[in-house]
């Protein structure tokens, strides 16, 4: 009797279907391909458009942003699109991306880190100003301009300090102009009031003959 029960349990166990894997690599690859094709033709997609492409848009966008074999513009657009998905995972991803490429010299890396700066600034994370300020050390003017914009987007008190400190040493006119613009947007004075020039010395009039 015991032997019969043992055989019965074994038969039932073998007939039970195995649990499905938690992730479907094929589905993930298909979703990523949809995103890649879409971003190849659309420069500034909306949040609704990205959500319509798959169930996990943030993961597909991060995968594309990290893929060095993908087209540079697609990677940049994927990075920019992350601003619509301010999850802790996405914020961490963008923060690490900026830290890794803060002093990038490669044109593609600079383009992507610029998009990351704007996306992270848009999300207003607590540590965003500290991370964005790292980009002021980049030799590229455009990277520093987007660093200033990203800091301004945070509207954080810490961002004001970083912008002021950079303004004191920045020599590029475009970067200085953007820093001043962001400070004004946050209701901050851009510099100390200019001192009036000293009065002009006039030649005294001669008296008498």
Secondary structure, DSSP 8 states (H G I E B T S, - for coil): -HHHHHHHHHHHHHHS-----SS-HHHHHHHHHHHHHHHHH-SS--HHHHHHT-S-HHHHHHHHHH-TTS-HHHHHHHHHHGGG---HHHHHHHHHHHHHTTT--SHHHHHHHHHHHHHHHHHT-TTHHHHHGGGGG-S-HHHHHHHHHHHHHHT-HHHHHHHHHHHHH---HHHHHHHHHHHHHTT--SS------------------
